[in-house]
Amino acid sequence: MAEEIFDLVVIGAGPGGYVAAIRAAQLGMTVAVVEKRGTLGGVCLNEGCIPSKALLDSSELFHLAGHRFSAHGIEVAPPTLNLGQMMARKDDVVKKLTDGVTYLFKKNKIRSVNGTARLAGSEAGGVHKVEVQGAQGGEQILAKKVLLATGSDAVELPSLPFDGEAVVSAREALSFGKVPEHLLVVGGGYIGLELGSVWLRLGAQVTVVEMLPRLIAGSDGQVAEALLRSLKKQGMRFLLGGKVAGVEKREGALLARVEVEGAVQEISCDKVLVAVGRRPLTEGLGLEELGVALGKGRVQVNEEYQTSVPGIYAIGDLIAGPMLAHKAMEEGAVCVERMRGEPSQVDYGCVPGVCYTWPEAASVGKTEDALKEEGIPYKSGKYNFMGNGRAKCMDETEGFVKVLSDAEGTRLLGVHIFGPRASDMIVEAVTVMSFGGSSEDIALIMHAHPTLSEAMKEAALDVDKRAIHG
């Protein structure tokens, strides 16, 4: 019996890979997915997006019970933390979602292969060979096309090598067995601030060391400044413009040497979370041997997401652009649709970014700094949640919505939100921008009252100084 030749083999079952596999199956392709992890879903479902949000929600409820319920007339005894139960809930959320991906694979007749994959060249007729080494031994899978979706891993600093105990990545910081007395976070980006928020709410002292003079690089300056003020008010300490030169254990304590403006100070802590970025996972795939072109550590692809080797494709964190799960998902679907001749494309100007602190920070499109640097004329409108009825009812009035329009008012250039449920609100801006809409389009849309989204309408009206409630 001839060996089966799949239409597509996907290497990696993270958000990009599993979405690509399901979409390919929907389009009639025979698909196999190789994943080295024991469960599907990649970093996002197993040790990233999902478990971190589960802990963020649980820790926020713990904080509300201890500090905010009384203002609503809810009198409760000071809450006590059952960290084991909180972690068990987080793990249950993860399991249900990873099991869901397994179900979707079965539903769509996708073959799932557990093991480590490596490209092994091609046979006559352009059929690609993928060697898989798993717990049960090795096998070879043949496919007409191969999609690389192996994602990324945490960047390790030479001065702060991971040991899995004292110096950790986000993976370990999602599963601490007890609340750290003092957590030192290296990196003021999304991951560091989100996990720092989790442990701060649960009782840890948290200090963030960021090399740049501001948080969440590339975000709107006013949003970054508002977030800094908010987190300071919550008790988080910051050392901006600083770097950690190293750590050492001394008399049972962990001492970090932090350099700020030429001065060195020692900070005693019991955990160091290094969250300075992520690197594409390209090692061991056999890319160099096959001649797949790389640039600055990323796989080079064309508009079809095809690499320099015909029939080999790549998406997600492996290629240029922000390392975001939703970006990888869109690329996965578009990639296989283009394999089938459909004119699909990803609108890279409309990729939203979210920092899931509380309040949340969310944005899409250009920032004011970028518009100024590029010399693009623009108008801006802003509305504070302090004037929003629903925010008042929720007792969540911190923050604002900022809308950026071209000078003629014909096109929406960017929207930046710092406030409650910003992650859910940003989709309206993404939608309008995706359809080439304007701030006036948002201003003309009827928004339900009372809702947080009315702040978006007011900010859009403010572009032409027509805000009703501001």
C-alpha positions as CSV (number, residue, x, y, z in Angstrom):
1,M,0.0,0.0,0.0
2,A,1.4,3.4,-1.0
3,E,2.3,5.8,1.8
4,E,-0.2,8.5,2.3
5,I,0.7,11.9,1.0
6,F,-1.0,14.7,2.9
7,D,-2.0,18.0,1.2
8,L,-0.6,19.8,4.2
9,V,1.5,19.1,7.2
10,V,1.5,21.8,9.9
11,I,4.4,21.8,12.4
12,G,3.2,23.4,15.6
13,A,-0.3,23.3,17.1
14,G,-0.4,26.8,18.6
15,P,-3.0,29.4,17.6
16,G,-1.5,29.9,14.1
17,G,-1.0,26.2,13.5
18,Y,-4.3,24.8,14.7
19,V,-6.3,27.5,13.0
20,A,-4.5,26.9,9.7
21,A,-5.1,23.1,10.0
22,I,-8.8,23.5,10.7
23,R,-9.3,26.0,7.9
24,A,-7.3,23.8,5.5
25,A,-9.5,20.8,6.4
26,Q,-12.6,23.0,5.8
27,L,-11.3,23.7,2.3
28,G,-11.0,20.0,1.6
29,M,-7.3,19.4,2.2
30,T,-6.0,16.3,4.0
31,V,-4.0,17.6,7.0
32,A,-1.6,16.3,9.6
33,V,-0.3,18.4,12.5
34,V,2.9,17.6,14.4
35,E,3.2,19.0,17.9
36,K,6.0,18.2,20.4
37,R,3.9,19.2,23.4
38,G,1.6,16.6,24.9
39,T,-1.4,18.8,24.5
40,L,-2.6,21.0,21.6
41,G,-2.8,24.8,21.7
42,G,0.8,25.8,21.9
43,V,2.2,28.4,24.4
44,C,-1.0,30.5,24.2
45,L,-3.4,27.9,25.5
46,N,-1.0,26.0,27.8
47,E,1.3,28.6,29.3
48,G,0.6,32.0,28.0
49,C,-2.6,33.9,27.0
50,I,-5.1,31.6,28.6
51,P,-3.6,30.7,32.0
52,S,-2.4,34.3,32.5
53,K,-5.9,35.7,31.9
54,A,-7.4,33.1,34.2
55,L,-5.1,34.2,37.0
56,L,-5.6,37.9,36.2
57,D,-9.4,37.4,36.6
58,S,-9.1,35.4,39.8
59,S,-6.6,37.8,41.3
60,E,-8.8,40.8,40.4
61,L,-11.7,39.2,42.2
62,F,-9.6,38.6,45.2
63,H,-8.5,42.2,45.2
64,L,-12.1,43.5,44.7
65,A,-13.3,41.3,47.6
66,G,-10.6,42.7,49.9
67,H,-10.7,46.4,48.8
68,R,-13.8,47.4,46.8
69,F,-16.8,45.3,47.9
70,S,-17.6,47.5,50.9
71,A,-18.2,50.6,48.6
72,H,-21.0,48.6,46.9
73,G,-22.6,47.8,50.3
74,I,-21.2,44.3,50.4
75,E,-19.8,43.5,53.8
76,V,-17.5,40.5,53.9
77,A,-14.8,39.3,56.1
78,P,-11.3,39.9,54.8
79,P,-10.8,37.2,52.1
80,T,-8.2,34.5,52.5
81,L,-6.3,33.1,49.5
82,N,-6.5,29.5,48.5
83,L,-3.7,29.5,45.9
84,G,-4.0,25.8,45.2
85,Q,-7.6,26.2,44.3
86,M,-6.9,29.2,42.2
87,M,-4.2,27.3,40.3
88,A,-6.5,24.3,39.9
89,R,-9.2,26.5,38.3
90,K,-6.6,28.0,36.0
91,D,-5.5,24.5,35.0
92,D,-9.1,23.4,34.4
93,V,-9.7,26.4,32.1
94,V,-6.5,25.4,30.1
95,K,-7.6,21.7,29.9
96,K,-11.1,22.5,28.7
97,L,-9.7,24.7,25.9
98,T,-6.9,22.3,24.9
99,D,-9.4,19.4,24.9
100,G,-11.6,21.6,22.7
101,V,-8.8,21.8,20.1
102,T,-8.4,18.1,20.2
103,Y,-12.1,17.7,19.5
104,L,-12.0,20.1,16.6
105,F,-9.1,18.1,15.1
106,K,-11.2,14.9,15.3
107,K,-14.3,16.7,13.9
108,N,-12.3,17.9,10.9
109,K,-10.4,14.6,10.4
110,I,-7.0,16.1,11.1
111,R,-4.3,13.7,12.0
112,S,-2.5,14.7,15.2
113,V,1.1,13.5,15.6
114,N,3.0,13.9,18.9
115,G,6.7,14.4,18.4
116,T,9.5,16.7,17.3
117,A,9.5,17.5,13.6
118,R,12.3,18.2,11.2
119,L,12.3,19.0,7.5
120,A,14.1,16.2,5.6
121,G,14.0,17.4,2.0
122,S,11.7,16.4,-0.8
123,E,11.1,13.5,-3.1
124,A,10.5,13.5,-6.9
125,G,7.5,15.6,-7.8
126,G,8.1,18.1,-4.9
127,V,6.6,16.0,-2.1
128,H,8.2,17.1,1.1
129,K,9.4,14.8,3.8
130,V,8.9,15.5,7.5
131,E,10.7,13.4,10.0
132,V,9.0,13.0,13.4
133,Q,10.7,11.7,16.5
134,G,8.3,10.9,19.3
135,A,8.0,8.8,22.4
136,Q,7.1,5.7,20.4
137,G,10.0,6.1,17.9
138,G,10.3,7.9,14.6
139,E,8.2,8.1,11.5
140,Q,8.2,10.0,8.2
141,I,5.3,12.0,6.9
142,L,4.9,13.1,3.3
143,A,3.1,16.2,2.2
144,K,2.7,18.4,-0.8
145,K,3.0,21.5,1.4
146,V,4.5,22.1,4.9
147,L,3.5,25.0,7.1
148,L,5.9,26.1,9.9
149,A,4.1,27.4,13.0
150,T,6.4,26.6,15.8
151,G,6.0,29.9,17.6
152,S,8.5,31.4,20.0
153,D,10.1,31.1,23.4
154,A,11.1,33.5,26.2
155,V,14.4,35.4,25.7
156,E,17.0,34.4,28.2
157,L,19.5,37.1,29.3
158,P,23.1,36.1,29.6
159,S,23.3,37.8,33.0
160,L,20.1,36.1,34.2
161,P,20.0,32.5,33.0
162,F,16.8,30.7,33.8
163,D,17.0,28.1,36.5
164,G,13.3,27.3,36.8
165,E,13.2,28.2,40.5
166,A,14.6,31.6,41.4
167,V,15.1,33.1,37.9
168,V,12.1,32.2,35.8
169,S,10.2,32.9,32.6
170,A,6.4,33.4,32.4
171,R,6.0,29.6,32.3
172,E,7.1,29.2,35.9
173,A,5.5,32.5,37.1
174,L,2.1,31.1,36.2
175,S,2.6,28.2,38.6
176,F,4.3,29.5,41.8
177,G,3.5,27.3,44.7
178,K,3.2,30.2,47.0
179,V,3.0,34.0,46.7
180,P,6.5,35.5,46.5
181,E,7.4,38.0,49.2
182,H,9.2,40.2,46.6
183,L,8.9,39.5,42.9
184,L,11.4,41.4,40.7
185,V,10.1,41.7,37.2
186,V,12.7,42.4,34.4
187,G,10.8,44.0,31.5
188,G,8.0,46.5,31.4
189,G,6.0,45.0,28.6
190,Y,2.7,43.2,28.4
191,I,3.9,39.9,30.0
192,G,5.9,41.5,32.9
193,L,3.1,43.9,33.8
194,E,0.3,41.3,33.6
195,L,2.1,38.7,35.8
196,G,3.4,41.4,38.1
197,S,-0.3,42.5,38.5
198,V,-1.4,39.0,39.4
199,W,1.1,38.5,42.2
200,L,0.8,42.1,43.4
201,R,-3.0,41.6,43.9
202,L,-2.3,38.3,45.8
203,G,0.1,40.0,48.3
204,A,3.5,40.2,46.8
205,Q,5.8,43.2,46.7
206,V,6.5,43.8,43.0
207,T,9.4,45.8,41.5
208,V,9.6,46.3,37.7
209,V,13.0,47.1,36.1
210,E,12.7,48.4,32.6
211,M,15.6,49.4,30.4
212,L,13.6,52.1,28.6
213,P,12.3,55.3,30.2
214,R,8.7,54.2,29.7
215,L,6.4,51.1,29.8
216,I,5.0,49.0,26.9
217,A,7.3,50.3,24.2
218,G,5.6,51.4,21.0
219,S,2.3,52.2,22.7
220,D,0.6,55.6,22.9
221,G,2.6,57.8,25.2
222,Q,-0.4,59.1,27.2
223,V,-1.6,55.5,27.7
224,A,1.8,54.4,28.9
225,E,2.0,57.3,31.3
226,A,-1.5,56.7,32.7
227,L,-0.7,53.0,33.1
228,L,2.5,53.8,35.0
229,R,0.6,56.1,37.4
230,S,-2.2,53.6,37.9
231,L,0.2,50.7,38.7
232,K,2.2,52.9,41.1
233,K,-1.0,53.8,42.9
234,Q,-1.7,50.1,43.2
235,G,1.6,49.6,44.9
236,M,3.9,48.4,42.1
237,R,7.4,49.9,42.2
238,F,9.3,50.9,39.0
239,L,12.9,51.4,38.1
240,L,12.8,52.8,34.6
241,G,16.0,53.3,32.6
242,G,17.5,50.4,34.6
243,K,18.9,47.0,34.0
244,V,19.7,43.9,36.2
245,A,23.4,43.1,36.0
246,G,23.0,39.8,37.7
247,V,21.7,38.0,40.8
248,E,23.3,35.9,43.5
249,K,22.2,33.9,46.5
250,R,23.6,35.2,49.7
251,E,22.6,34.0,53.2
252,G,19.4,32.4,51.9
253,A,18.3,35.6,50.0
254,L,18.3,36.4,46.3
255,L,20.2,39.7,45.7
256,A,19.8,41.4,42.3
257,R,22.3,44.1,41.2
258,V,20.3,46.8,39.5
259,E,22.0,49.6,37.6
260,V,20.0,52.9,37.2
261,E,21.7,56.0,35.7
262,G,25.1,54.7,36.6
263,A,24.3,53.9,40.2
264,V,24.1,50.3,41.4
265,Q,21.8,49.1,44.1
266,E,21.1,45.7,45.5
267,I,17.5,44.5,45.7
268,S,16.6,41.5,47.9
269,C,13.9,39.3,46.4
270,D,12.8,35.7,46.3
271,K,11.8,35.4,42.6
272,V,13.0,37.1,39.4
273,L,10.7,37.0,36.4
274,V,12.6,37.8,33.2
275,A,10.1,39.1,30.6
276,V,12.2,41.0,28.0
277,G,10.7,39.5,24.9
278,R,10.5,36.3,22.9
279,R,12.5,34.6,20.1
280,P,11.3,32.6,17.2
281,L,11.7,28.8,17.6
282,T,13.6,27.8,14.4
283,E,16.2,25.5,15.9
284,G,16.1,21.8,14.9
285,L,13.7,22.3,12.0
286,G,16.4,21.7,9.4
287,L,15.9,25.1,7.8
288,E,19.6,25.9,7.1
289,E,20.2,22.5,5.5
290,L,17.1,22.9,3.3
291,G,18.1,26.5,2.4
292,V,15.2,28.3,4.0
293,A,16.2,32.0,4.2
294,L,16.3,33.7,7.5
295,G,16.7,37.4,8.4
296,K,17.3,38.8,11.9
297,G,16.2,35.4,13.3
298,R,12.9,35.4,11.5
299,V,11.9,33.2,8.5
300,Q,11.6,35.2,5.3
301,V,8.3,34.8,3.4
302,N,6.5,36.4,0.5
303,E,2.9,37.6,0.3
304,E,1.8,34.0,0.0
305,Y,3.7,33.2,3.3
306,Q,5.9,30.9,1.2
307,T,9.6,30.7,2.2
308,S,12.5,30.7,-0.2
309,V,11.9,26.9,-0.6
310,P,8.8,26.2,-2.8
311,G,6.1,24.4,-0.8
312,I,7.4,25.4,2.6
313,Y,5.4,28.1,4.4
314,A,5.7,30.0,7.7
315,I,3.4,32.1,9.9
316,G,3.1,33.6,13.3
317,D,6.0,34.4,15.6
318,L,8.4,32.9,13.0
319,I,7.9,35.7,10.6
320,A,8.0,39.5,10.8
321,G,5.5,41.5,12.9
322,P,4.2,41.5,16.4
323,M,4.3,38.2,18.3
324,L,0.6,38.0,19.0
325,A,-1.7,35.0,19.0
326,H,-4.5,36.7,17.0
327,K,-2.0,37.8,14.3
328,A,-0.8,34.2,14.0
329,M,-4.4,33.0,13.7
330,E,-5.2,35.4,10.9
331,E,-2.1,34.4,9.1
332,G,-2.8,30.7,9.4
333,A,-6.3,31.1,7.9
334,V,-5.1,33.4,5.1
335,C,-2.1,31.3,4.3
336,V,-4.1,28.2,3.5
337,E,-6.8,30.2,1.7
338,R,-4.2,31.6,-0.6
339,M,-2.9,28.0,-1.2
340,R,-6.4,27.4,-2.6
341,G,-6.2,30.5,-4.8
342,E,-8.4,32.8,-2.7
343,P,-7.4,36.5,-2.5
344,S,-7.3,36.6,1.3
345,Q,-5.0,39.0,3.1
346,V,-4.1,40.2,6.6
347,D,-4.5,43.9,7.2
348,Y,-1.4,44.5,9.2
349,G,-2.4,48.1,9.8
350,C,-5.3,46.9,12.0
351,V,-3.6,44.5,14.4
352,P,-4.9,45.3,17.9
353,G,-2.6,45.1,21.0
354,V,-3.8,44.7,24.5
355,C,-2.2,44.8,27.9
356,Y,-4.5,43.0,30.4
357,T,-3.6,44.9,33.5
358,W,-6.4,46.7,35.3
359,P,-7.4,49.1,34.0
360,E,-6.6,47.5,30.6
361,A,-4.7,49.2,27.8
362,A,-5.7,48.5,24.2
363,S,-4.7,50.1,20.9
364,V,-4.9,49.8,17.1
365,G,-3.3,51.8,14.3
366,K,-0.9,54.8,14.6
367,T,0.1,56.5,17.8
368,E,0.5,60.3,18.1
369,D,4.3,60.0,18.3
370,A,4.3,57.9,15.1
371,L,2.2,60.4,13.3
372,K,4.4,63.3,14.3
373,E,7.6,61.4,13.4
374,E,6.1,60.6,9.9
375,G,4.9,64.1,9.4
376,I,1.2,63.1,8.9
377,P,-1.3,65.8,9.7
378,Y,-4.0,64.6,12.1
379,K,-6.7,65.6,14.5
380,S,-7.4,64.0,17.9
381,G,-10.4,63.5,20.2
382,K,-10.3,62.3,23.8
383,Y,-12.9,61.3,26.4
384,N,-12.4,60.4,30.0
385,F,-14.3,57.5,31.6
386,M,-15.0,59.8,34.5
387,G,-17.9,61.2,32.4
388,N,-19.3,57.8,31.4
389,G,-22.4,56.7,33.1
390,R,-21.7,52.9,33.0
391,A,-18.2,53.5,34.3
392,K,-19.6,55.5,37.2
393,C,-22.0,52.6,38.0
394,M,-19.1,50.1,37.9
395,D,-16.9,52.4,40.0
396,E,-14.3,52.1,37.2
397,T,-13.8,55.7,36.0
398,E,-10.0,55.6,35.6
399,G,-8.8,56.1,32.0
400,F,-9.8,57.5,28.6
401,V,-10.4,56.8,25.0
402,K,-8.3,58.7,22.4
403,V,-9.3,58.8,18.7
404,L,-6.8,59.9,16.0
405,S,-8.1,61.0,12.6
406,D,-6.5,62.3,9.4
407,A,-6.7,66.1,9.1
408,E,-9.6,66.0,6.7
409,G,-11.6,63.7,8.9
410,T,-12.0,61.1,6.2
411,R,-10.0,58.2,7.7
412,L,-9.5,56.8,11.2
413,L,-5.7,56.5,11.9
414,G,-5.6,55.0,15.4
415,V,-7.5,54.5,18.6
416,H,-5.9,54.1,22.1
417,I,-7.9,53.1,25.2
418,F,-6.8,53.0,28.8
419,G,-9.7,51.9,31.0
420,P,-12.2,49.2,32.0
421,R,-12.7,46.4,29.4
422,A,-10.5,48.2,26.8
423,S,-9.7,44.8,25.3
424,D,-13.4,44.3,24.4
425,M,-13.9,48.0,23.3
426,I,-11.0,48.1,20.8
427,V,-12.8,45.8,18.4
428,E,-15.1,48.7,17.3
429,A,-12.1,50.7,16.3
430,V,-10.5,47.7,14.5
431,T,-13.8,47.2,12.6
432,V,-14.1,50.8,11.4
433,M,-10.4,51.0,10.4
434,S,-10.7,47.6,8.5
435,F,-13.5,49.1,6.4
436,G,-11.6,52.3,5.8
437,G,-13.9,54.3,8.0
438,S,-13.5,57.6,9.8
439,S,-14.0,59.0,13.3
440,E,-17.2,60.5,11.9
441,D,-18.5,57.0,11.2
442,I,-18.0,56.1,14.9
443,A,-19.6,59.4,15.9
444,L,-22.7,58.6,13.8
445,I,-23.1,55.1,15.2
446,M,-25.9,54.7,17.8
447,H,-24.3,53.3,20.9
448,A,-26.5,51.7,23.6
449,H,-26.9,53.6,26.8
450,P,-25.5,53.2,29.4
451,T,-22.4,51.4,28.1
452,L,-18.6,51.8,28.3
453,S,-18.6,52.0,24.5
454,E,-20.3,55.4,24.6
455,A,-16.8,56.8,25.6
456,M,-15.7,55.7,22.1
457,K,-18.5,57.8,20.5
458,E,-17.7,60.8,22.7
459,A,-14.0,60.6,21.8
460,A,-14.9,60.4,18.1
461,L,-17.2,63.5,18.5
462,D,-14.4,65.3,20.2
463,V,-12.2,65.0,17.1
464,D,-14.3,67.9,15.9
465,K,-15.0,69.3,19.4
466,R,-18.6,68.1,19.4
467,A,-18.5,65.8,22.5
468,I,-21.9,66.0,24.2
469,H,-20.9,64.8,27.7
470,G,-17.3,66.2,27.9
